[in-house]
Amino acid sequence: MTTYVITVPGTFTAGVEDETRTRLSRALRPADPHRTRMGSDQDLDPLTVNEDDTFTIRLAVEADSAPQAEEDARRLADSALHAAGLDDAGAPLGPAVVTGIDSDV
């Protein structure tokens, strides 16, 4: 298995409270990219929110292939958003993409 860092973009359509951001960050913690070598080196935060209410979720996912990692990351991001009280209309996600691979190979 390989550890992938996956980036999932999205938009908060109605803004988001600080408390919701905190809940979302907590829900993303198990897949925090800081646990990878590249995440520590590049200081990758699991959640970045921009002034225009767009956001980026970065997750570390172990998978056998990049497509599987992207699918798993998308599922994790959806789950974290729902755990924070957001639905697909309040925080739609864009396509998940591989932005790093952490492998000993």
LOTI-664932 format. One record per residue: x, z, y of N, C-alpha, C, CB in turn; residue number from 1. Coordinates in steps of 0.1 Angstrom, whole numbers, always signed. Each point is the difference from the previous one (the first is absolute). Glycine has a CB too. Layout:
N
SITE  n.c1  n.c3  n.c2 ca.c1 ca.c3 ca.c2  c.c1  c.c3  c.c2 cb.c1 cb.c3 cb.c2   i
SITE     X     Z     Y     X     Z     Y     X     Z     Y     X     Z     Y NUM
...
END
This chain:
105
SITE  n.c1  n.c3  n.c2 ca.c1 ca.c3 ca.c2  c.c1  c.c3  c.c2 cb.c1 cb.c3 cb.c2   i
SITE    +8    +0   -12    -8    +0   +12    +9    +0   +12   -19   +12   -12   1
SITE   +13   -18   +23    +7    -1   +13    -8    +7   +10   +11   -22    -7   2
SITE    -4   +28   +17    -8    +6   +11    +0   -10   +11    +7   +24    -7   3
SITE   -19   -26   +12    -2   -10   +11    -5    +8   +12    -5   -19   -16   4
SITE    +9   +15   +28    -6    +5   +12   -10   -11    +4   +21   +14    +8   5
SITE   -33   -10    -6   -11   -10    +3    -6    +4   +14    -5    -4   -25   6
SITE    +3    -6   +33    -5    +2   +13   -15    -6    +0   +23    -1   +11   7
SITE   -32    +9    -6   -14    -4    +1    -4    +2   +14    -5    +7   -24   8
SITE    +2   -18   +31    -5    +2   +14   -15    +2    +1   +18   -15    +7   9
SITE   -23   +20    +4   -14    +3    +2    -3    +2   +14    -2    +9   -23  10
SITE   -11    -7   +26    -5    +3   +13   -11   +10    +0    +6   -23    +7  11
SITE    -5   +33    +2   -11   +10    +1    -9    -7   +10   +15   +21    -4  12
SITE   -27   -24    -1    -9    -8    +9    -7    +9   +10    -4   -15   -19  13
SITE    +3   +28   +17    -7    +9   +10   +10   +11    +5   -22    -5   -11  14
SITE   +35    +2   +11    +9   +11    +3    +1   +10   -11    -5    -4   +25  15
SITE   +13   +14   -23    +2   +10   -11    +5   +13    +7    +4   -18   -18  16
SITE   -10   +29   +14    +3   +13    +5   +14    +5    -6   -25    +5    +2  17
SITE   +32    +4    +4   +12    +5    -5    -2    +7   -13    +8    +3   +23  18
SITE   -19    +4   -25    -3    +7   -13    -1   -10   -11   -12   +18   +12  19
SITE    +6   -30    -9    -1   -10   -11   +13    -6    -3   -23    -6    +8  20
SITE   +32    +4    +2   +14    -5    -3    +7   +10    -8    +0   -12   +22  21
SITE    -2   +25   -20    +7   +10    -7    -5    +0   -15    +3   +14   +21  22
SITE   -16   -15   -23    -5    -1   -14    +5   -12    -7   -21   +12    +8  23
SITE   +22   -23    -1    +5   -13    -6   +14    +2    -3   -16   -14   +13  24
SITE   +24   +19    -5   +15    +2    -3    +1    +9   -12    +6    -3   +25  25
SITE   -14   +14   -26    +1    +8   -11    -4    -7   -13    -5   +20   +14  26
SITE    -5   -28   -14    -4    -8   -11   +10   -10    -5   -23    +3    +8  27
SITE   +32    -8    +2   +10   -10    -4   +13    +7    -5   -10   -15   +18  28
SITE   +11   +28   -16   +13    +7    -3    +5    -3   -14    -7   +17   +16  29
SITE    -1   -17   -27    +6    -2   -13    +8   -14    -1   -18   +14    -9  30
SITE   +14   -24   +17    +7   -13    -1    +9    -2   +12   -20    -9   -13  31
SITE   +25   +19   +19    +8    +0   +12   +13    -8    -3    -9   +22    +8  32
SITE   +12   -33    +0   +12    -8    -2   +13    +7    +3   -14   -19    +5  33
SITE   +13   +31    +1   +13    +8    +2    +6    +3   -13    -9    +9   +21  34
SITE    +2    -9   -32    +5    +4   -13    +9   -12    -6   -20   +15    -3  35
SITE   +21   -26   +10    +8   -11    -5   +13    +0    +8   -20   -13    -7  36
SITE   +30    +7    +2   +13    -1    +8    -2    -7   +13   +13    +0   -22  37
SITE   -20   -11   +21    -2    -8   +13    -9    +7    +9    +3   -21   -12  38
SITE   -13   +29    +7    -9    +7    +9    +7   +11    +8   -18    -4   -16  39
SITE   +28   +11    +9    +8   +10    +7    +9    -6   +10    -1   +14   -20  40
SITE    +7   -25   +16   +10    -7    +9    -7    -6   +13   +14    -5   -20  41
SITE   -26    +0   +18    -7    -7   +11   -11    +9    +6    +4   -21   -11  42
SITE    -5   +33    +7   -10   +10    +5   -14    -6    +0   +18   +10   +14  43
SITE   -22   -15   -25   -14    -6    -1   -10   +11    -1   +10   -20   -12  44
SITE   -19   +20   +21   -11   +10    +0   -12    -7    -8    +7   +11   +22  45
SITE   -14    -3   -29   -12    -5    -8   -11    -6    +9    +6   +16   -18  46
SITE    -7   -11   +30   -11    -4    +9    +6    -2   +14   -18   +12   -14  47
SITE   +16   -24   +20    +3    -2   +14   -12    -6    +6   +24    -5    -5  48
SITE   -28   +12   +16   -12    -5    +8    +4    -5   +14   -15   +17   -13  49
SITE   +11   -29   +16    +4    -6   +13   -11    +3   +11   +13   -18   -12  50
SITE    -9   +16   +24    -9    +3   +11   -13    -8    +0   +19    +5   +14  51
SITE   -19   -17   -21   -12    -8    +0    -8    +3   -13   +12   -18   +13  52
SITE   -10   +29   -19    -7    +5   -12    +3    -8   -13   -18    +8   +16  53
SITE   +28   -17   -15    +5    -6   -13    +9   +11    -6    -2   -25    +9  54
SITE    +3   +24   -22    +9    +9    -7    +7    -7   -12   -15   +19    +7  55
SITE   +25   -12   -12    +8    -5   -11    +1   +12   -10   +13   -18   +14  56
SITE   -16   +15   -26    +2   +10   -11   +12    -5    -8   -25    +7    -1  57
SITE   +35    +1    -2   +11    -3    -9    +0    +9   -11   +14    -9   +19  58
SITE   -14    +3   -31    -1    +8   -12   +11    -4   -10   -24    +2    +3  59
SITE   +30    +8   -10    +9    -2   -11    -8    +0   -13   +19   +11   +12  60
SITE   -18   -22   -20    -8    -2   -12    +9    -5   -11   -21    -6   +14  61
SITE   +20   +13   -26    +7    -5   -11    -9   -10    -8   +13   +22    -1  62
SITE    -7   -33    -2    -7   -11    -7    +9    -9    -8   -18    +1   +17  63
SITE   +13    -9   -26    +7   -10    -7    +2   -13    +8    -8   +10   -21  64
SITE    +0   -12   +31    +1   -13    +7    -5    +3   +15    -3   -14   -22  65
SITE    +7    +5   +30    -4    +1   +14   -15    -2    +2   +22    -9    +7  66
SITE   -29    +0   -14   -14    -1    +2    -7   +13    -5    +2   -25    -3  67
SITE    +3   +31    -8    -7   +12    -4    +3   +11   +10    +3    -7   -24  68
SITE    +9    +8   +30    +3   +10   +10    -9    -2   +12   +23    +1    -8  69
SITE   -25   -13   +12    -9    -3   +12   -14    +5    -3   +14   -20    +7  70
SITE   -19   +17   -19   -14    +4    -4    -1   +15    -1    -2   -21   -13  71
SITE   +12   +28    +8    +0   +14    -1    +0    +7   +14   +12    -2   -23  72
SITE    -4    -4   +31    +2    +5   +14   -14    -1    +8   +25    -6    +0  73
SITE   -31    -6    -2   -13    -2    +6   -10   +10    -4    +5   -24    +2  74
SITE    -5   +27   -15    -9   +10    -6    +3   +14    +6    -2   -14   -21  75
SITE   +15   +18   +22    +4   +13    +5    -4    +1   +15   +19    +1   -16  76
SITE   -17   -12   +24    -4    +0   +14   -15    +2    +1   +20   -15    +6  77
SITE   -28    +8   -13   -14    +1    +0    -4   +14    -3    -3   -24    -7  78
SITE    +8   +30    -3    -3   +13    -5    +4   +11   +11    +4    -7   -24  79
SITE    +7    +5   +30    +4    +9   +11    -9    -1   +12   +24    -2    -8  80
SITE   -28   -10   +12    -9    -2   +11   -13    +7    -3   +11   -22    +6  81
SITE   -17   +20   -18   -12    +7    -4    +1   +15    +0    -6   -20   -14  82
SITE   +18   +25    +9    +2   +14    +1    +0    +6   +14   +13    -2   -22  83
SITE    -9    -6   +31    +1    +4   +14   -14    -2    +7   +24    -6    +1  84
SITE   -34    +1    -8   -13    -2    +5    -2   -13    +7    -1   +24    +3  85
SITE    +9   -34    -6    -2   -13    +6    -5   -10   -11   +19    +5   +17  86
SITE   -27   -15   -13    -4   -10   -10    +6   -13    +4   -22   +13    -4  87
SITE   +18   -23    -4    +6   -14    +2    -4    -6   +14    -1    -3   -25  88
SITE   -10    +7   +30    -4    -5   +14    +7    +7   +11   -23    -5    -9  89
SITE   +26   +18    +7    +7    +8   +10   +15    -2    +0   -18   +16    -2  90
SITE   +24   -21    -9   +14    -3    -1    +3   -11   -10    +5   +24    +6  91
SITE    -8   -36    -2    +2   -11    -9   +15    -2    -2   -21   -11    +7  92
SITE   +25    +7   -19   +14    -3    -3    +3   -14    -1    +1   +21   -12  93
SITE   +11   -25   +15    +5   -13    -2    +7    -1   -13    +3    -3   +25  94
SITE    +4    -9   -28    +6    -2   -13   +13    +9    -1    -9   -23    +0  95
SITE   +10   +29   -12   +12    +8    -4   +12    -9    -2   -15   +18   -10  96
SITE   +27   -15   +15   +12    -8    -3   +12    +9    -3    -9   -17   +16  97
SITE   +17   +12   -25   +13    +7    -3    +9    -1   +12    -3    -5   -25  98
SITE    +8   +17   +29    +9    +0   +11   +14    +6    -4   -19    +1   +16  99
SITE   +20    +3   -29   +12    +6    -5    -1    +2   -15    +4   +11   +22 100
SITE    +8   -12   -28    +1    +3   -14   +12    +9    -2   -10   -23    -7 101
SITE    +7   +34    +0   +10   +11    -3    +3    -1   -15    -8   +15   +19 102
SITE   +19   -21   -23    +3    -2   -14   +14    +2    -2   -19   -16    -3 103
SITE   +23   +20    -9   +14    +2    -4    +6   -13    -5    -4   +24    -5 104
SITE    -4   -34    +3    +4   -13    -5    +8    -8   +10   -19    +0   -15 105
END
